[in-house]
Amino acid sequence: MAEHKHGSMNIEAHEKAFAGFMTWSKNVAIVAIAVLIFLAIFNT
């Protein structure tokens, strides 16, 4: 059985996926805040 050596794993795909997730999350948060502001302004 192969032994795992700390720090030897390739994590490029993980870092790319995480960066994409953070970008998506930020954009969704901005849109949600914009919608809430729009609703607050035009609430009748």
N, C-alpha and C positions, 0 to 999 in steps of 0.2 A: 504494500500500500504506500502510495506517495505521501510524503509529508508536506504540509503547507508551510511555506516560509512567509512570514509577515512582510507585507509590502511588495510582494512579487506578482500580485494579480493585476492584469490589465483592466483598468477601469475607464477607458476612454468612452466606451458606449454608455456606461452608467452616467458619467459626467455630462455627456451630450443629452441624454434623456432627461436628466435632472434640470439642466439649463433650459430645455424646451418646456418642461413642466412649470418652472418658475416664470418664464416669459408668458406662458398661457395664463397662469394664475394672476399675474399682474394685470394683464389685459382684461380679464374677466372682472377683476376688482374695479378697475377704472370704469368699465362700462356700467357696472352695477351702481357705482357712486353717481355717475352721470345720469342714469335713469332716475335715481332717487332725487337728485337735484331738480331734474326736469319735472317730476311729479310734484315736488314741493312748490315750485314756482307757479305751475299751472293748475294747482288744486283749486277747485271752485266749490 
